[in-house]
Amino acid sequence: MNYKNLLKIAVRALVRNKLRAILTMLGIIIGVASVIAMLAIGEGSKRSITDQVSSMGTNMIMIMPNMQRRGGVSLGASSSMALRYSDVVTLRNESAYLAGISPEVRASGQVIYGNENTQTTIYGVSDEYLEIRKLKVGSGRLFNDSEMRSMAKVCLLGQTVVENLFGENSDPVGLTIRIKNLPFLIIGTLEDKGESGMGQDQDDLILAPWTTVQRRLAAIDYINGIYASAVSEDKSSLATEEITEILRRTHKLKESEEDDFRIMSQSELIETMSNITDIMKYLLGAIAGISLLVGGIGIMNIMFVSVTERTREIGLRMSIGGRGQDILRQFLVESIILSILGGALGVIFGYLIAKGAGGLMNLTTFVSTQSVVLAFAVCFIIGVFFGWYPARKAANLNPIDALRYE
């Protein structure tokens, strides 16, 4: 019996029991739709996080104090005073792979304007910081070298701080706010940046000259970190090696001593985030794939029922010359049709679910070609695997016993 006739017989058998065929496919449809939707949401989340991290500059390099330990107990990075402005000067003068570099000094405190107040973080930086972090001045201007040298009390506000203190669509340039009871003149505002890939509000900040924050607000003689940008993304690793060599030399560290600083490049952060989201994506897909297994078991059950119901038909076919191999193929074709058709409908529903969920979560989902191909491949395997045993049982029936079956 050729495959064209097998296909016709299988389709007729399924059409005779339309409701049962639909209910059988339902498990496959739900399973495939779940896998497609979960992988699409996971891939969309991965791309969104990667894009947001990349928006901060793929060639950005962060240098932070390393964890200090005392008696085996970590004191935290904030307790380290390993980095100083002299490190910034040395790196600027000696590094061949850095396009820009800025110190960073942080201070948290209450900011007051009139009857309004808000809690935020004040970052003390140089003028190169905005280019490194891909920040843009929305209105006003950036502080200059003269203001940094004189520790001038000037600042730029992020949009969240502007809204909290002055309301939406306000332009507070020229007004004076109080930070830790010190008056600061607002000379500019930053353009809206939105949330980072990790849910952090990138607009809840104030920028001021690093000298001002270091001496007037934080009252320290060291810096909390260094932000730099490599000349290009492909030179980030070379820049990292060069920074390590320069800082170990200037900090007079012996070969046996650990670094008192740690370096993180944006490309490494993107790779780490990508690996984490990949793990979560495939974990969600694997959990959703359990329903595919349930759907396959449903196909096996229905095929057993079909074999029992059509025992006399099988006996009749065998009595007029039908071979066991033909009977095996007939039931396998029915099983594969159920799986493939269920998989096709599952892909469609999975796509619609992914788009709907993406709209609710304000996330761009992405249904990859690989996930669709994988879904159909799995459906075919399920059709063969779970349909083979019932088909084999049908093929091994004794024709005489089958004809006598009531």
C-alpha positions as CSV (number, residue, x, y, z in Angstrom):
1,M,0.0,0.0,0.0
2,N,1.5,3.3,-1.0
3,Y,1.7,6.4,1.3
4,K,-0.9,8.3,-0.7
5,N,-3.6,5.6,0.1
6,L,-2.4,5.4,3.7
7,L,-2.8,9.2,4.0
8,K,-6.4,9.0,2.6
9,I,-7.4,6.2,4.9
10,A,-5.9,8.0,7.9
11,V,-7.7,11.2,7.1
12,R,-11.0,9.4,6.7
13,A,-10.5,7.6,10.0
14,L,-9.8,10.9,11.8
15,V,-12.7,12.7,10.1
16,R,-15.1,10.0,11.2
17,N,-14.2,10.9,14.8
18,K,-13.7,14.6,14.6
19,L,-14.4,15.5,18.2
20,R,-12.1,12.8,19.5
21,A,-9.4,13.9,17.1
22,I,-9.7,17.5,18.3
23,L,-9.6,16.6,21.9
24,T,-6.5,14.4,21.2
25,M,-4.7,17.2,19.5
26,L,-5.6,19.6,22.4
27,G,-2.8,18.3,24.5
28,I,-0.3,18.8,21.7
29,I,-1.7,22.3,20.9
30,I,-1.4,23.4,24.5
31,G,2.1,22.0,24.9
32,V,3.5,23.5,21.7
33,A,1.7,26.9,22.4
34,S,3.2,26.9,25.9
35,V,6.7,26.2,24.6
36,I,6.5,28.7,21.7
37,A,5.1,31.4,24.0
38,M,7.7,30.8,26.8
39,L,10.6,30.8,24.4
40,A,9.3,33.9,22.6
41,I,8.9,35.8,25.9
42,G,12.3,34.6,27.1
43,E,14.0,35.7,23.9
44,G,12.2,39.0,24.0
45,S,13.3,39.6,27.6
46,K,16.9,38.7,26.7
47,R,16.9,41.1,23.7
48,S,15.3,43.9,25.7
49,I,17.8,43.6,28.6
50,T,20.8,43.3,26.1
51,D,19.6,46.4,24.2
52,Q,19.2,48.4,27.4
53,V,22.6,47.4,28.8
54,S,24.1,48.1,25.3
55,S,22.5,51.6,25.4
56,M,24.9,52.5,28.2
57,G,27.8,51.8,25.8
58,T,29.2,48.4,24.8
59,N,32.8,49.7,25.3
60,M,32.2,51.0,28.8
61,I,34.6,49.8,31.6
62,M,33.9,50.1,35.3
63,I,36.7,50.0,37.9
64,M,35.6,49.5,41.5
65,P,37.4,48.8,44.8
66,N,37.7,45.1,45.5
67,M,36.2,43.6,48.6
68,Q,38.4,44.1,51.7
69,R,38.7,41.3,54.1
70,R,39.6,41.4,57.8
71,G,39.9,38.2,59.8
72,G,38.2,36.3,57.0
73,V,35.2,38.6,57.0
74,S,34.3,40.7,54.0
75,L,34.0,44.4,54.8
76,G,32.4,45.2,51.4
77,A,33.6,47.3,48.5
78,S,32.4,50.5,50.0
79,S,34.9,50.2,52.9
80,S,37.8,50.2,50.5
81,M,39.8,53.3,49.8
82,A,42.0,51.8,47.1
83,L,41.0,54.2,44.3
84,R,42.1,57.8,44.2
85,Y,42.0,60.6,41.7
86,S,45.7,60.0,41.0
87,D,44.7,56.6,39.5
88,V,42.4,58.5,37.0
89,V,45.3,60.8,36.1
90,T,47.7,57.9,35.6
91,L,45.3,55.9,33.4
92,R,44.5,59.0,31.3
93,N,48.2,59.7,30.7
94,E,49.4,56.1,30.2
95,S,46.6,54.1,28.7
96,A,46.6,53.7,24.9
97,Y,43.2,52.0,24.7
98,L,40.9,54.4,26.7
99,A,38.9,57.1,24.9
100,G,37.5,58.7,28.0
101,I,37.8,58.3,31.8
102,S,35.9,59.8,34.7
103,P,36.1,59.5,38.5
104,E,32.8,58.7,40.4
105,V,32.0,59.7,43.9
106,R,28.6,58.9,45.4
107,A,26.6,60.4,48.1
108,S,23.0,59.8,49.1
109,G,20.8,62.4,50.8
110,Q,17.6,64.3,50.9
111,V,17.1,67.0,48.3
112,I,14.8,69.9,49.1
113,Y,13.1,72.6,47.1
114,G,10.5,74.7,48.9
115,N,7.9,72.3,50.5
116,E,9.0,69.4,48.3
117,N,11.7,66.9,49.0
118,T,13.0,63.6,47.7
119,Q,15.7,61.0,48.5
120,T,18.2,60.3,45.7
121,T,21.8,59.6,44.9
122,I,24.3,62.4,44.0
123,Y,27.1,61.3,41.6
124,G,30.3,63.3,41.5
125,V,31.8,63.0,38.1
126,S,33.8,64.8,35.4
127,D,32.6,66.1,32.1
128,E,33.6,62.9,30.3
129,Y,31.1,60.9,32.3
130,L,28.1,61.7,30.1
131,E,29.8,60.5,27.0
132,I,30.9,57.3,28.7
133,R,27.4,56.5,30.1
134,K,25.6,57.7,27.0
135,L,23.7,60.5,28.9
136,K,22.6,63.6,27.2
137,V,21.8,67.1,28.5
138,G,18.2,67.9,27.9
139,S,18.3,71.6,28.9
140,G,20.9,73.9,30.3
141,R,24.6,73.0,30.3
142,L,27.2,70.8,31.8
143,F,29.6,72.0,34.5
144,N,33.1,73.1,33.2
145,D,36.7,72.6,34.4
146,S,36.7,75.8,36.3
147,E,33.7,74.7,38.3
148,M,35.3,71.3,39.0
149,R,38.5,72.9,40.3
150,S,36.7,75.4,42.5
151,M,34.3,72.7,43.9
152,A,31.3,74.8,42.7
153,K,27.9,73.9,44.1
154,V,26.2,73.3,40.7
155,C,24.3,70.3,39.5
156,L,22.3,68.6,36.8
157,L,19.0,66.8,37.6
158,G,17.6,63.5,36.2
159,Q,14.0,63.6,35.1
160,T,12.7,61.6,38.1
161,V,14.2,64.1,40.5
162,V,12.7,67.0,38.4
163,E,9.2,65.4,38.5
164,N,9.5,64.7,42.3
165,L,10.5,68.3,43.1
166,F,9.0,70.5,40.4
167,G,6.3,68.4,38.7
168,E,6.1,67.0,35.1
169,N,7.3,69.1,32.1
170,S,9.1,71.5,34.4
171,D,12.4,73.2,33.5
172,P,14.1,74.1,36.8
173,V,17.4,75.5,35.3
174,G,18.4,78.5,37.2
175,L,16.7,77.5,40.5
176,T,18.4,76.5,43.7
177,I,17.9,73.3,45.7
178,R,19.3,72.1,49.0
179,I,21.4,68.9,49.2
180,K,22.3,68.0,52.8
181,N,21.5,71.6,53.7
182,L,23.9,73.0,51.1
183,P,22.5,75.2,48.3
184,F,23.1,73.9,44.7
185,L,22.4,75.9,41.6
186,I,20.7,73.8,38.9
187,I,22.6,74.5,35.6
188,G,21.0,71.7,33.6
189,T,18.7,68.6,33.3
190,L,19.3,65.2,31.7
191,E,17.2,63.6,29.0
192,D,14.9,60.8,30.0
193,K,16.8,57.5,30.1
194,G,14.1,55.1,31.6
195,E,14.6,51.9,33.5
196,S,17.7,49.7,33.1
197,G,17.4,46.0,32.2
198,M,17.5,45.2,35.9
199,G,14.6,47.5,36.7
200,Q,16.7,50.4,38.1
201,D,15.5,53.9,37.5
202,Q,18.3,55.6,35.5
203,D,16.7,59.0,35.9
204,D,16.7,59.1,39.7
205,L,20.1,60.9,40.1
206,I,21.9,64.2,40.4
207,L,25.2,64.9,38.7
208,A,27.7,67.4,40.2
209,P,31.4,68.0,39.9
210,W,33.3,65.2,41.5
211,T,35.4,67.6,43.7
212,T,32.2,69.1,45.1
213,V,30.7,65.8,46.1
214,Q,33.9,64.4,47.4
215,R,34.8,67.3,49.7
216,R,31.5,69.0,50.5
217,L,29.0,66.1,50.6
218,A,30.9,62.8,51.2
219,A,33.8,64.4,53.0
220,I,36.3,61.8,51.8
221,D,39.7,61.9,50.1
222,Y,39.2,58.8,47.8
223,I,36.9,58.0,45.0
224,N,34.2,55.3,44.9
225,G,34.9,54.2,41.3
226,I,36.2,55.0,37.9
227,Y,34.2,54.9,34.6
228,A,36.0,54.6,31.3
229,S,35.3,53.8,27.7
230,A,37.6,51.8,25.4
231,V,38.5,53.3,22.0
232,S,36.2,50.5,20.5
233,E,34.3,47.5,21.6
234,D,36.8,45.0,20.3
235,K,39.6,46.8,22.3
236,S,37.8,46.4,25.6
237,S,39.7,43.2,26.6
238,L,43.0,44.9,25.8
239,A,42.0,48.0,27.7
240,T,41.1,45.8,30.7
241,E,44.5,44.1,30.7
242,E,46.2,47.4,30.4
243,I,44.2,49.0,33.3
244,T,45.1,45.9,35.4
245,E,48.8,46.3,34.7
246,I,48.9,50.0,35.4
247,L,46.8,49.9,38.6
248,R,48.8,47.0,40.0
249,R,52.0,48.9,39.4
250,T,50.8,52.2,40.8
251,H,49.3,50.4,43.9
252,K,52.6,48.6,44.4
253,L,51.0,45.2,44.6
254,K,53.3,42.2,44.7
255,E,52.7,39.2,42.4
256,S,51.4,37.1,45.3
257,E,48.9,39.8,46.3
258,E,45.3,40.0,45.0
259,D,44.0,43.0,43.1
260,D,42.6,45.7,45.5
261,F,40.3,46.7,42.6
262,R,37.9,44.9,40.2
263,I,37.2,45.6,36.6
264,M,34.0,45.0,34.8
265,S,33.5,45.7,31.1
266,Q,30.1,46.3,29.6
267,S,30.6,43.4,27.1
268,E,31.2,41.0,29.9
269,L,28.1,42.3,31.7
270,I,26.1,41.8,28.4
271,E,27.4,38.3,28.1
272,T,26.6,37.4,31.7
273,M,23.1,38.8,31.4
274,S,22.6,36.9,28.1
275,N,23.7,33.6,29.7
276,I,21.3,34.2,32.7
277,T,18.4,35.0,30.5
278,D,19.2,32.0,28.2
279,I,19.1,29.7,31.3
280,M,15.7,31.2,32.4
281,K,14.3,30.9,28.8
282,Y,15.2,27.2,28.4
283,L,14.0,26.5,31.9
284,L,10.6,28.0,31.1
285,G,10.6,26.1,27.8
286,A,11.4,22.8,29.5
287,I,8.6,23.3,32.1
288,A,6.2,24.1,29.3
289,G,7.4,21.0,27.4
290,I,6.0,18.7,30.1
291,S,2.6,19.4,28.7
292,L,3.9,18.0,25.3
293,L,4.7,14.7,27.1
294,V,1.1,14.7,28.5
295,G,-0.2,15.3,24.9
296,G,1.9,12.4,23.6
297,I,0.5,10.1,26.2
298,G,-3.0,11.3,25.2
299,I,-2.2,10.3,21.6
300,M,-1.1,6.9,22.7
301,N,-4.3,6.3,24.7
302,I,-6.5,7.3,21.8
303,M,-4.6,5.2,19.4
304,F,-5.1,2.2,21.7
305,V,-8.8,2.9,21.7
306,S,-8.8,3.2,17.9
307,V,-7.1,-0.1,17.5
308,T,-9.6,-1.8,19.8
309,E,-12.6,-0.2,18.0
310,R,-11.2,-1.2,14.6
311,T,-10.1,-4.7,15.4
312,R,-12.5,-6.3,12.9
313,E,-11.5,-3.8,10.2
314,I,-7.9,-4.7,10.8
315,G,-8.8,-8.4,10.5
316,L,-10.7,-7.8,7.3
317,R,-7.8,-5.9,5.7
318,M,-5.4,-8.7,6.6
319,S,-7.7,-11.4,5.3
320,I,-7.7,-9.9,1.8
321,G,-3.9,-9.6,1.7
322,G,-3.0,-6.7,3.9
323,R,0.4,-7.1,5.5
324,G,1.2,-6.3,9.1
325,Q,3.6,-3.6,7.9
326,D,0.8,-1.9,6.1
327,I,-1.4,-1.9,9.3
328,L,1.6,-0.5,11.2
329,R,2.1,2.3,8.7
330,Q,-1.6,3.1,8.7
331,F,-1.8,3.8,12.4
332,L,1.6,5.5,12.5
333,V,0.4,7.9,9.8
334,E,-2.7,8.7,11.8
335,S,-0.6,9.4,14.9
336,I,1.8,11.6,13.0
337,I,-1.1,13.6,11.4
338,L,-2.6,14.3,14.8
339,S,0.8,15.4,16.2
340,I,1.8,17.6,13.2
341,L,-1.6,19.2,12.9
342,G,-1.7,19.8,16.6
343,G,1.8,21.3,16.4
344,A,0.8,23.7,13.6
345,L,-2.2,25.0,15.6
346,G,0.0,25.2,18.7
347,V,2.5,27.4,16.9
348,I,-0.3,29.7,15.8
349,F,-1.8,29.9,19.3
350,G,1.7,30.2,20.8
351,Y,2.5,33.2,18.6
352,L,-0.8,34.9,19.5
353,I,-0.2,34.2,23.2
354,A,3.3,35.6,23.0
355,K,2.1,38.8,21.3
356,G,-0.7,39.2,23.8
357,A,1.6,38.7,26.8
358,G,4.2,41.0,25.3
359,G,1.5,43.7,24.9
360,L,0.5,43.3,28.6
361,M,4.1,43.4,29.8
362,N,5.1,46.1,27.4
363,L,7.7,43.8,26.0
364,T,8.6,42.9,22.4
365,T,8.4,39.2,22.1
366,F,10.4,37.2,19.4
367,V,9.3,33.9,17.9
368,S,12.5,32.4,16.4
369,T,12.6,30.1,13.4
370,Q,14.5,27.6,15.5
371,S,11.7,27.3,18.1
372,V,9.1,26.7,15.4
373,V,11.3,24.0,13.7
374,L,12.0,22.5,17.1
375,A,8.3,22.4,17.8
376,F,7.5,20.5,14.6
377,A,10.4,18.1,15.1
378,V,9.3,17.3,18.6
379,C,5.7,16.8,17.3
380,F,6.9,14.4,14.6
381,I,8.9,12.4,17.2
382,I,6.0,12.3,19.6
383,G,3.7,11.1,16.8
384,V,6.2,8.3,15.9
385,F,7.1,7.4,19.5
386,F,3.7,7.3,21.1
387,G,2.0,5.9,18.0
388,W,4.4,3.1,17.3
389,Y,3.4,0.8,20.2
390,P,-0.4,0.9,19.4
391,A,0.4,0.5,15.7
392,R,2.6,-2.5,16.4
393,K,-0.2,-4.0,18.5
394,A,-2.6,-3.6,15.6
395,A,0.0,-5.1,13.1
396,N,0.5,-8.2,15.3
397,L,-3.2,-9.1,15.6
398,N,-4.2,-12.6,14.4
399,P,-6.5,-12.1,11.4
400,I,-8.9,-14.9,12.5
401,D,-9.1,-13.6,16.1
402,A,-9.6,-10.1,14.7
403,L,-12.5,-11.1,12.5
404,R,-14.2,-12.9,15.4
405,Y,-13.8,-9.9,17.7
406,E,-17.1,-8.4,18.9
